């Protein structure tokens, strides 16, 4: 007597789960892709390693090859020849130098 009731509840639960799965999938397909959020600025007078990592979108302990790849990616978005700012391009370059240890620690050019 209880077996048909349990079977009916199992079928109902599976139907609700399937409906929820289909709705979630349709919402996922309809949502726009997330854009990568970059560092918004508020630069310090002397760039620190933490600030450089935030600008490039990497962690402070990132290997040099990944730092160069991140620099290239951010520079493409901010290059002066592509409508970017000379100031931002210089800060991106300074961030790469700080992360690679090539800076003289004399502050920004600006």
N, CA, C and O atoms as a Tinker XYZ file with bonds, in Angstrom:
   440  protein
     1  N      0.806000   -1.181000    0.000000    73     2
     2  CA     0.000000    0.000000    0.000000    64     1     3
     3  C      0.861000    1.263000    0.000000    63     2     4     5
     4  O      0.530000    2.235000   -0.679000    81     3
     5  N      1.944000    1.257000    0.742000    73     3     6
     6  CA     2.799000    2.439000    0.833000    64     5     7
     7  C      3.743000    2.559000   -0.355000    63     6     8     9
     8  O      4.251000    3.642000   -0.643000    81     7
     9  N      3.977000    1.445000   -1.045000    73     7    10
    10  CA     4.926000    1.459000   -2.162000    64     9    11
    11  C      4.474000    2.394000   -3.287000    63    10    12    13
    12  O      5.303000    3.154000   -3.788000    81    11
    13  N      3.195000    2.379000   -3.714000    73    11    14
    14  CA     2.783000    3.315000   -4.763000    64    13    15
    15  C      2.894000    4.773000   -4.321000    63    14    16    17
    16  O      3.200000    5.645000   -5.135000    81    15
    17  N      2.651000    5.041000   -3.056000    73    15    18
    18  CA     2.761000    6.407000   -2.540000    64    17    19
    19  C      4.210000    6.886000   -2.577000    63    18    20    21
    20  O      4.481000    8.013000   -2.993000    81    19
    21  N      5.130000    6.044000   -2.149000    73    19    22
    22  CA     6.553000    6.394000   -2.162000    64    21    23
    23  C      7.040000    6.578000   -3.596000    63    22    24    25
    24  O      7.814000    7.491000   -3.881000    81    23
    25  N      6.584000    5.709000   -4.494000    73    23    26
    26  CA     6.974000    5.829000   -5.902000    64    25    27
    27  C      6.438000    7.128000   -6.496000    63    26    28    29
    28  O      7.134000    7.791000   -7.265000    81    27
    29  N      5.227000    7.490000   -6.150000    73    27    30
    30  CA     4.646000    8.735000   -6.648000    64    29    31
    31  C      5.399000    9.956000   -6.130000    63    30    32    33
    32  O      5.635000   10.903000   -6.880000    81    31
    33  N      5.774000    9.939000   -4.863000    73    31    34
    34  CA     6.553000   11.043000   -4.302000    64    33    35
    35  C      7.932000   11.142000   -4.954000    63    34    36    37
    36  O      8.429000   12.245000   -5.180000    81    35
    37  N      8.549000   10.011000   -5.256000    73    35    38
    38  CA     9.857000   10.010000   -5.919000    64    37    39
    39  C      9.756000   10.598000   -7.321000    63    38    40    41
    40  O     10.620000   11.367000   -7.744000    81    39
    41  N      8.699000   10.233000   -8.034000    73    39    42
    42  CA     8.505000   10.776000   -9.388000    64    41    43
    43  C      8.257000   12.288000   -9.319000    63    42    44    45
    44  O      8.792000   13.038000  -10.135000    81    43
    45  N      7.463000   12.734000   -8.366000    73    43    46
    46  CA     7.187000   14.167000   -8.209000    64    45    47
    47  C      8.465000   14.926000   -7.865000    63    46    48    49
    48  O      8.710000   16.006000   -8.403000    81    47
    49  N      9.278000   14.368000   -6.974000    73    47    50
    50  CA    10.536000   15.016000   -6.600000    64    49    51
    51  C     11.474000   15.103000   -7.792000    63    50    52    53
    52  O     12.129000   16.127000   -7.991000    81    51
    53  N     11.547000   14.038000   -8.589000    73    51    54
    54  CA    12.395000   14.052000   -9.785000    64    53    55
    55  C     11.905000   15.088000  -10.792000    63    54    56    57
    56  O     12.711000   15.753000  -11.442000    81    55
    57  N     10.592000   15.226000  -10.923000    73    55    58
    58  CA    10.035000   16.214000  -11.849000    64    57    59
    59  C     10.369000   17.634000  -11.402000    63    58    60    61
    60  O     10.740000   18.472000  -12.225000    81    59
    61  N     10.241000   17.909000  -10.114000    73    59    62
    62  CA    10.583000   19.243000   -9.601000    64    61    63
    63  C     12.080000   19.532000   -9.757000    63    62    64    65
    64  O     12.462000   20.649000  -10.105000    81    63
    65  N     12.915000   18.540000   -9.504000    73    63    66
    66  CA    14.357000   18.720000   -9.653000    64    65    67
    67  C     14.708000   18.974000  -11.123000    63    66    68    69
    68  O     15.541000   19.829000  -11.424000    81    67
    69  N     14.082000   18.241000  -12.024000    73    67    70
    70  CA    14.322000   18.456000  -13.450000    64    69    71
    71  C     13.884000   19.838000  -13.893000    63    70    72    73
    72  O     14.581000   20.503000  -14.660000    81    71
    73  N     12.725000   20.272000  -13.409000    73    71    74
    74  CA    12.231000   21.611000  -13.754000    64    73    75
    75  C     13.194000   22.686000  -13.263000    63    74    76    77
    76  O     13.513000   23.626000  -13.991000    81    75
    77  N     13.657000   22.538000  -12.016000    73    75    78
    78  CA    14.603000   23.506000  -11.466000    64    77    79
    79  C     15.904000   23.508000  -12.268000    63    78    80    81
    80  O     16.473000   24.569000  -12.526000    81    79
    81  N     16.375000   22.323000  -12.664000    73    79    82
    82  CA    17.602000   22.229000  -13.455000    64    81    83
    83  C     17.468000   22.913000  -14.807000    63    82    84    85
    84  O     18.386000   23.602000  -15.251000    81    83
    85  N     16.338000   22.730000  -15.455000    73    83    86
    86  CA    16.111000   23.367000  -16.760000    64    85    87
    87  C     16.049000   24.883000  -16.610000    63    86    88    89
    88  O     16.627000   25.603000  -17.424000    81    87
    89  N     15.361000   25.381000  -15.586000    73    87    90
    90  CA    15.295000   26.832000  -15.361000    64    89    91
    91  C     16.673000   27.408000  -15.049000    63    90    92    93
    92  O     17.015000   28.489000  -15.529000    81    91
    93  N     17.460000   26.703000  -14.255000    73    91    94
    94  CA    18.799000   27.181000  -13.925000    64    93    95
    95  C     19.676000   27.218000  -15.170000    63    94    96    97
    96  O     20.442000   28.164000  -15.355000    81    95
    97  N     19.578000   26.212000  -16.022000    73    95    98
    98  CA    20.363000   26.164000  -17.249000    64    97    99
    99  C     19.970000   27.307000  -18.187000    63    98   100   101
   100  O     20.844000   27.938000  -18.782000    81    99
   101  N     18.696000   27.579000  -18.328000    73    99   102
   102  CA    18.252000   28.673000  -19.197000    64   101   103
   103  C     18.701000   30.020000  -18.657000    63   102   104   105
   104  O     19.071000   30.900000  -19.434000    81   103
   105  N     18.679000   30.199000  -17.353000    73   103   106
   106  CA    19.166000   31.450000  -16.760000    64   105   107
   107  C     20.666000   31.583000  -16.963000    63   106   108   109
   108  O     21.155000   32.686000  -17.207000    81   107
   109  N     21.403000   30.491000  -16.868000    73   107   110
   110  CA    22.847000   30.513000  -17.091000    64   109   111
   111  C     23.178000   30.888000  -18.524000    63   110   112   113
   112  O     24.084000   31.687000  -18.762000    81   111
   113  N     22.451000   30.319000  -19.487000    73   111   114
   114  CA    22.698000   30.632000  -20.893000    64   113   115
   115  C     22.335000   32.070000  -21.227000    63   114   116   117
   116  O     22.983000   32.676000  -22.080000    81   115
   117  N     21.325000   32.632000  -20.586000    73   115   118
   118  CA    20.852000   33.979000  -20.896000    64   117   119
   119  C     21.697000   35.063000  -20.245000    63   118   120   121
   120  O     21.697000   36.199000  -20.720000    81   119
   121  N     22.414000   34.749000  -19.177000    73   119   122
   122  CA    23.187000   35.782000  -18.488000    64   121   123
   123  C     24.430000   36.131000  -19.298000    63   122   124   125
   124  O     25.041000   35.252000  -19.906000    81   123
   125  N     24.809000   37.414000  -19.309000    73   123   126
   126  CA    26.006000   37.809000  -20.059000    64   125   127
   127  C     27.255000   37.270000  -19.377000    63   126   128   129
   128  O     27.261000   37.069000  -18.163000    81   127
   129  N     28.311000   37.036000  -20.145000    73   127   130
   130  CA    29.543000   36.530000  -19.527000    64   129   131
   131  C     30.138000   37.574000  -18.592000    63   130   132   133
   132  O     30.026000   38.776000  -18.835000    81   131
   133  N     30.761000   37.113000  -17.540000    73   131   134
   134  CA    31.382000   38.034000  -16.591000    64   133   135
   135  C     32.651000   38.608000  -17.193000    63   134   136   137
   136  O     33.484000   37.886000  -17.740000    81   135
   137  N     32.777000   39.907000  -17.083000    73   135   138
   138  CA    33.976000   40.570000  -17.564000    64   137   139
   139  C     34.988000   40.613000  -16.430000    63   138   140   141
   140  O     34.618000   40.756000  -15.264000    81   139
   141  N     36.241000   40.490000  -16.766000    73   139   142
   142  CA    37.284000   40.537000  -15.755000    64   141   143
   143  C     37.381000   41.955000  -15.219000    63   142   144   145
   144  O     37.436000   42.915000  -15.988000    81   143
   145  N     37.402000   42.083000  -13.915000    73   143   146
   146  CA    37.473000   43.395000  -13.290000    64   145   147
   147  C     38.926000   43.710000  -12.975000    63   146   148   149
   148  O     39.601000   42.941000  -12.292000    81   147
   149  N     39.398000   44.830000  -13.470000    73   147   150
   150  CA    40.767000   45.230000  -13.260000    64   149   151
   151  C     40.862000   46.245000  -12.131000    63   150   152   153
   152  O     39.854000   46.785000  -11.675000    81   151
   153  N     42.056000   46.488000  -11.701000    73   151   154
   154  CA    42.338000   47.447000  -10.639000    64   153   155
   155  C     41.870000   48.830000  -11.075000    63   154   156   157
   156  O     42.185000   49.273000  -12.179000    81   155
   157  N     41.124000   49.508000  -10.222000    73   155   158
   158  CA    40.504000   50.770000  -10.609000    64   157   159
   159  C     41.356000   51.997000  -10.339000    63   158   160   161
   160  O     40.949000   53.102000  -10.699000    81   159
   161  N     42.486000   51.856000   -9.741000    73   159   162
   162  CA    43.371000   53.006000   -9.577000    64   161   163
   163  C     43.421000   53.525000   -8.161000    63   162   164   165
   164  O     43.211000   52.783000   -7.201000    81   163
   165  N     43.703000   54.820000   -8.041000    73   163   166
   166  CA    43.996000   55.384000   -6.752000    64   165   167
   167  C     45.439000   55.067000   -6.414000    63   166   168   169
   168  O     45.734000   54.552000   -5.336000    81   167
   169  N     46.339000   55.375000   -7.339000    73   167   170
   170  CA    47.726000   54.969000   -7.242000    64   169   171
   171  C     48.447000   55.636000   -6.074000    63   170   172   173
   172  O     48.175000   56.787000   -5.735000    81   171
   173  N     49.366000   54.898000   -5.469000    73   171   174
   174  CA    50.206000   55.427000   -4.410000    64   173   175
   175  C     51.383000   56.161000   -5.039000    63   174   176   177
   176  O     51.709000   55.926000   -6.203000    81   175
   177  N     52.028000   57.054000   -4.276000    73   175   178
   178  CA    53.146000   57.809000   -4.840000    64   177   179
   179  C     54.326000   56.902000   -5.165000    63   178   180   181
   180  O     55.010000   57.114000   -6.166000    81   179
   181  N     54.570000   55.905000   -4.340000    73   179   182
   182  CA    55.620000   54.921000   -4.609000    64   181   183
   183  C     54.957000   53.559000   -4.707000    63   182   184   185
   184  O     54.341000   53.096000   -3.747000    81   183
   185  N     55.079000   52.913000   -5.860000    73   183   186
   186  CA    54.362000   51.668000   -6.100000    64   185   187
   187  C     54.949000   50.530000   -5.256000    63   186   188   189
   188  O     56.161000   50.318000   -5.215000    81   187
   189  N     54.057000   49.820000   -4.597000    73   187   190
   190  CA    54.458000   48.648000   -3.819000    64   189   191
   191  C     54.215000   47.388000   -4.637000    63   190   192   193
   192  O     53.556000   47.422000   -5.676000    81   191
   193  N     54.749000   46.296000   -4.160000    73   191   194
   194  CA    54.558000   45.022000   -4.857000    64   193   195
   195  C     53.083000   44.619000   -4.840000    63   194   196   197
   196  O     52.586000   44.036000   -5.803000    81   195
   197  N     52.396000   44.926000   -3.760000    73   195   198
   198  CA    50.964000   44.615000   -3.668000    64   197   199
   199  C     50.170000   45.399000   -4.697000    63   198   200   201
   200  O     49.307000   44.843000   -5.376000    81   199
   201  N     50.460000   46.695000   -4.817000    73   199   202
   202  CA    49.756000   47.520000   -5.796000    64   201   203
   203  C     50.068000   47.052000   -7.213000    63   202   204   205
   204  O     49.181000   47.020000   -8.066000    81   203
   205  N     51.315000   46.691000   -7.467000    73   203   206
   206  CA    51.701000   46.206000   -8.798000    64   205   207
   207  C     50.933000   44.927000   -9.137000    63   206   208   209
   208  O     50.479000   44.753000  -10.268000    81   207
   209  N     50.790000   44.041000   -8.163000    73   207   210
   210  CA    50.049000   42.805000   -8.393000    64   209   211
   211  C     48.578000   43.091000   -8.671000    63   210   212   213
   212  O     47.965000   42.438000   -9.515000    81   211
   213  N     48.011000   44.064000   -7.965000    73   211   214
   214  CA    46.608000   44.430000   -8.214000    64   213   215
   215  C     46.426000   45.011000   -9.611000    63   214   216   217
   216  O     45.445000   44.703000  -10.287000    81   215
   217  N     47.353000   45.840000  -10.045000    73   215   218
   218  CA    47.255000   46.453000  -11.374000    64   217   219
   219  C     47.299000   45.387000  -12.456000    63   218   220   221
   220  O     46.531000   45.437000  -13.417000    81   219
   221  N     48.195000   44.422000  -12.299000    73   219   222
   222  CA    48.349000   43.388000  -13.323000    64   221   223
   223  C     47.345000   42.247000  -13.176000    63   222   224   225
   224  O     47.202000   41.421000  -14.078000    81   223
   225  N     46.654000   42.203000  -12.043000    73   223   226
   226  CA    45.666000   41.146000  -11.840000    64   225   227
   227  C     46.286000   39.802000  -11.537000    63   226   228   229
   228  O     45.737000   38.769000  -11.922000    81   227
   229  N     47.426000   39.792000  -10.850000    73   227   230
   230  CA    48.102000   38.555000  -10.481000    64   229   231
   231  C     48.350000   38.558000   -8.969000    63   230   232   233
   232  O     48.078000   39.550000   -8.292000    81   231
   233  N     48.857000   37.461000   -8.455000    73   231   234
   234  CA    49.234000   37.391000   -7.040000    64   233   235
   235  C     50.671000   37.870000   -6.896000    63   234   236   237
   236  O     51.419000   37.935000   -7.871000    81   235
   237  N     51.043000   38.204000   -5.671000    73   235   238
   238  CA    52.378000   38.737000   -5.428000    64   237   239
   239  C     53.481000   37.722000   -5.713000    63   238   240   241
   240  O     54.597000   38.118000   -6.048000    81   239
   241  N     53.208000   36.456000   -5.593000    73   239   242
   242  CA    54.216000   35.429000   -5.819000    64   241   243
   243  C     54.156000   34.795000   -7.196000    63   242   244   245
   244  O     54.628000   33.672000   -7.375000    81   243
   245  N     53.595000   35.478000   -8.161000    73   243   246
   246  CA    53.429000   34.932000   -9.508000    64   245   247
   247  C     54.782000   34.806000  -10.210000    63   246   248   249
   248  O     55.620000   35.698000  -10.079000    81   247
   249  N     55.016000   33.715000  -10.955000    73   247   250
   250  CA    56.275000   33.548000  -11.685000    64   249   251
   251  C     56.437000   34.615000  -12.777000    63   250   252   253
   252  O     55.449000   35.161000  -13.267000    81   251
   253  N     57.685000   34.908000  -13.153000    73   251   254
   254  CA    57.947000   35.971000  -14.142000    64   253   255
   255  C     57.242000   35.781000  -15.481000    63   254   256   257
   256  O     56.797000   36.762000  -16.076000    81   255
   257  N     57.127000   34.557000  -15.970000    73   255   258
   258  CA    56.469000   34.358000  -17.264000    64   257   259
   259  C     54.987000   34.719000  -17.201000    63   258   260   261
   260  O     54.439000   35.251000  -18.167000    81   259
   261  N     54.335000   34.436000  -16.078000    73   259   262
   262  CA    52.924000   34.807000  -15.909000    64   261   263
   263  C     52.770000   36.315000  -15.726000    63   262   264   265
   264  O     51.767000   36.890000  -16.148000    81   263
   265  N     53.759000   36.960000  -15.099000    73   263   266
   266  CA    53.725000   38.416000  -14.943000    64   265   267
   267  C     53.815000   39.071000  -16.318000    63   266   268   269
   268  O     53.090000   40.025000  -16.602000    81   267
   269  N     54.700000   38.563000  -17.168000    73   267   270
   270  CA    54.846000   39.120000  -18.518000    64   269   271
   271  C     53.578000   38.925000  -19.338000    63   270   272   273
   272  O     53.185000   39.806000  -20.103000    81   271
   273  N     52.944000   37.775000  -19.178000    73   271   274
   274  CA    51.687000   37.508000  -19.887000    64   273   275
   275  C     50.578000   38.455000  -19.414000    63   274   276   277
   276  O     49.810000   38.979000  -20.221000    81   275
   277  N     50.506000   38.666000  -18.099000    73   275   278
   278  CA    49.502000   39.579000  -17.544000    64   277   279
   279  C     49.779000   41.009000  -17.989000    63   278   280   281
   280  O     48.848000   41.755000  -18.291000    81   279
   281  N     51.055000   41.400000  -18.033000    73   279   282
   282  CA    51.431000   42.739000  -18.495000    64   281   283
   283  C     50.975000   42.947000  -19.935000    63   282   284   285
   284  O     50.419000   43.992000  -20.273000    81   283
   285  N     51.209000   41.968000  -20.762000    73   283   286
   286  CA    50.821000   42.065000  -22.176000    64   285   287
   287  C     49.309000   42.234000  -22.299000    63   286   288   289
   288  O     48.831000   43.054000  -23.083000    81   287
   289  N     48.562000   41.454000  -21.521000    73   287   290
   290  CA    47.097000   41.507000  -21.574000    64   289   291
   291  C     46.564000   42.873000  -21.128000    63   290   292   293
   292  O     45.679000   43.436000  -21.772000    81   291
   293  N     47.104000   43.404000  -20.024000    73   291   294
   294  CA    46.629000   44.689000  -19.507000    64   293   295
   295  C     47.095000   45.821000  -20.419000    63   294   296   297
   296  O     46.380000   46.806000  -20.604000    81   295
   297  N     48.290000   45.681000  -20.985000    73   295   298
   298  CA    48.819000   46.735000  -21.849000    64   297   299
   299  C     48.020000   46.843000  -23.152000    63   298   300   301
   300  O     47.840000   47.942000  -23.676000    81   299
   301  N     47.548000   45.728000  -23.667000    73   299   302
   302  CA    46.713000   45.766000  -24.875000    64   301   303
   303  C     45.465000   46.608000  -24.624000    63   302   304   305
   304  O     45.020000   47.342000  -25.507000    81   303
   305  N     44.907000   46.504000  -23.434000    73   303   306
   306  CA    43.693000   47.251000  -23.100000    64   305   307
   307  C     43.969000   48.726000  -22.834000    63   306   308   309
   308  O     43.059000   49.548000  -22.954000    81   307
   309  N     45.201000   49.082000  -22.476000    73   307   310
   310  CA    45.498000   50.463000  -22.075000    64   309   311
   311  C     46.580000   51.134000  -22.899000    63   310   312   313
   312  O     47.075000   52.188000  -22.502000    81   311
   313  N     46.964000   50.570000  -24.020000    73   311   314
   314  CA    48.048000   51.149000  -24.817000    64   313   315
   315  C     47.616000   52.474000  -25.446000    63   314   316   317
   316  O     46.493000   52.581000  -25.939000    81   315
   317  N     48.490000   53.485000  -25.437000    73   315   318
   318  CA    48.138000   54.794000  -26.007000    64   317   319
   319  C     47.787000   54.740000  -27.499000    63   318   320   321
   320  O     46.957000   55.522000  -27.964000    81   319
   321  N     48.402000   53.837000  -28.242000    73   319   322
   322  CA    48.091000   53.724000  -29.670000    64   321   323
   323  C     46.698000   53.160000  -29.914000    63   322   324   325
   324  O     46.155000   53.301000  -31.009000    81   323
   325  N     46.119000   52.525000  -28.906000    73   323   326
   326  CA    44.777000   51.955000  -29.041000    64   325   327
   327  C     43.743000   52.766000  -28.278000    63   326   328   329
   328  O     42.676000   52.258000  -27.936000    81   327
   329  N     44.063000   54.032000  -28.011000    73   327   330
   330  CA    43.119000   54.905000  -27.330000    64   329   331
   331  C     43.283000   54.953000  -25.829000    63   330   332   333
   332  O     42.469000   55.567000  -25.139000    81   331
   333  N     44.314000   54.320000  -25.309000    73   331   334
   334  CA    44.559000   54.334000  -23.871000    64   333   335
   335  C     45.328000   55.572000  -23.451000    63   334   336   337
   336  O     45.651000   56.430000  -24.273000    81   335
   337  N     45.611000   55.651000  -22.187000    73   335   338
   338  CA    46.284000   56.801000  -21.605000    64   337   339
   339  C     47.781000   56.526000  -21.465000    63   338   340   341
   340  O     48.189000   55.411000  -21.141000    81   339
   341  N     48.596000   57.561000  -21.715000    73   339   342
   342  CA    50.038000   57.436000  -21.514000    64   341   343
   343  C     50.342000   57.193000  -20.033000    63   342   344   345
   344  O     51.245000   56.428000  -19.695000    81   343
   345  N     49.587000   57.843000  -19.167000    73   343   346
   346  CA    49.793000   57.692000  -17.725000    64   345   347
   347  C     49.516000   56.262000  -17.285000    63   346   348   349
   348  O     50.317000   55.669000  -16.563000    81   347
   349  N     48.380000   55.701000  -17.718000    73   347   350
   350  CA    48.060000   54.323000  -17.338000    64   349   351
   351  C     49.063000   53.338000  -17.915000    63   350   352   353
   352  O     49.437000   52.372000  -17.251000    81   351
   353  N     49.499000   53.573000  -19.136000    73   351   354
   354  CA    50.495000   52.685000  -19.747000    64   353   355
   355  C     51.795000   52.721000  -18.949000    63   354   356   357
   356  O     52.438000   51.688000  -18.764000    81   355
   357  N     52.186000   53.908000  -18.473000    73   355   358
   358  CA    53.414000   53.996000  -17.682000    64   357   359
   359  C     53.249000   53.285000  -16.341000    63   358   360   361
   360  O     54.196000   52.674000  -15.847000    81   359
   361  N     52.055000   53.359000  -15.747000    73   359   362
   362  CA    51.815000   52.662000  -14.484000    64   361   363
   363  C     51.811000   51.143000  -14.688000    63   362   364   365
   364  O     52.287000   50.402000  -13.828000    81   363
   365  N     51.285000   50.684000  -15.802000    73   363   366
   366  CA    51.298000   49.247000  -16.102000    64   365   367
   367  C     52.740000   48.779000  -16.281000    63   366   368   369
   368  O     53.117000   47.721000  -15.778000    81   367
   369  N     53.542000   49.560000  -16.992000    73   367   370
   370  CA    54.950000   49.211000  -17.173000    64   369   371
   371  C     55.698000   49.230000  -15.843000    63   370   372   373
   372  O     56.531000   48.363000  -15.579000    81   371
   373  N     55.399000   50.217000  -15.012000    73   371   374
   374  CA    56.026000   50.301000  -13.691000    64   373   375
   375  C     55.634000   49.092000  -12.841000    63   374   376   377
   376  O     56.461000   48.559000  -12.101000    81   375
   377  N     54.383000   48.661000  -12.943000    73   375   378
   378  CA    53.928000   47.491000  -12.191000    64   377   379
   379  C     54.694000   46.246000  -12.626000    63   378   380   381
   380  O     55.086000   45.432000  -11.790000    81   379
   381  N     54.907000   46.098000  -13.927000    73   379   382
   382  CA    55.675000   44.949000  -14.420000    64   381   383
   383  C     57.095000   44.997000  -13.881000    63   382   384   385
   384  O     57.627000   43.976000  -13.445000    81   383
   385  N     57.714000   46.173000  -13.907000    73   383   386
   386  CA    59.078000   46.305000  -13.406000    64   385   387
   387  C     59.171000   45.984000  -11.921000    63   386   388   389
   388  O     60.124000   45.340000  -11.481000    81   387
   389  N     58.192000   46.428000  -11.153000    73   387   390
   390  CA    58.187000   46.144000   -9.715000    64   389   391
   391  C     58.042000   44.642000   -9.482000    63   390   392   393
   392  O     58.739000   44.076000   -8.639000    81   391
   393  N     57.152000   44.001000  -10.213000    73   391   394
   394  CA    56.931000   42.570000  -10.026000    64   393   395
   395  C     58.140000   41.739000  -10.457000    63   394   396   397
   396  O     58.401000   40.680000   -9.886000    81   395
   397  N     58.876000   42.218000  -11.461000    73   395   398
   398  CA    60.050000   41.483000  -11.932000    64   397   399
   399  C     61.323000   41.903000  -11.210000    63   398   400   401
   400  O     62.387000   41.334000  -11.457000    81   399
   401  N     61.231000   42.893000  -10.320000    73   399   402
   402  CA    62.391000   43.339000   -9.558000    64   401   403
   403  C     63.347000   44.203000  -10.353000    63   402   404   405
   404  O     64.537000   44.251000  -10.040000    81   403
   405  N     62.858000   44.882000  -11.370000    73   403   406
   406  CA    63.711000   45.707000  -12.226000    64   405   407
   407  C     63.599000   47.191000  -11.921000    63   406   408   409
   408  O     64.070000   48.014000  -12.706000    81   407
   409  N     63.004000   47.543000  -10.828000    73   407   410
   410  CA    62.798000   48.959000  -10.496000    64   409   411
   411  C     63.945000   49.482000   -9.638000    63   410   412   413
   412  O     64.596000   48.726000   -8.918000    81   411
   413  N     64.179000   50.787000   -9.730000    73   411   414
   414  CA    65.232000   51.437000   -8.957000    64   413   415
   415  C     64.684000   52.034000   -7.680000    63   414   416   417
   416  O     65.419000   52.657000   -6.913000    81   415
   417  N     63.379000   51.844000   -7.444000    73   415   418
   418  CA    62.698000   52.362000   -6.248000    64   417   419
   419  C     62.818000   53.873000   -6.115000    63   418   420   421
   420  O     62.974000   54.390000   -5.009000    81   419
   421  N     62.746000   54.583000   -7.237000    73   419   422
   422  CA    62.800000   56.043000   -7.172000    64   421   423
   423  C     61.439000   56.672000   -7.414000    63   422   424   425
   424  O     61.360000   57.875000   -7.659000    81   423
   425  N     60.382000   55.906000   -7.354000    73   423   426
   426  CA    59.047000   56.453000   -7.518000    64   425   427
   427  C     58.607000   56.498000   -8.961000    63   426   428   429
   428  O     59.321000   56.058000   -9.862000    81   427
   429  N     57.429000   57.032000   -9.166000    73   427   430
   430  CA    56.827000   57.092000  -10.482000    64   429   431
   431  C     57.429000   58.216000  -11.310000    63   430   432   433
   432  O     57.980000   59.177000  -10.773000    81   431
   433  N     57.314000   58.080000  -12.619000    73   431   434
   434  CA    57.788000   59.129000  -13.517000    64   433   435
   435  C     56.862000   60.332000  -13.489000    63   434   436   437
   436  O     57.225000   61.412000  -13.956000    81   435
   437  N     55.671000   60.150000  -12.944000    73   435   438
   438  CA    54.700000   61.248000  -12.919000    64   437   439
   439  C     54.547000   61.796000  -11.544000    63   438   440
   440  O     53.770000   62.727000  -11.332000    81   439
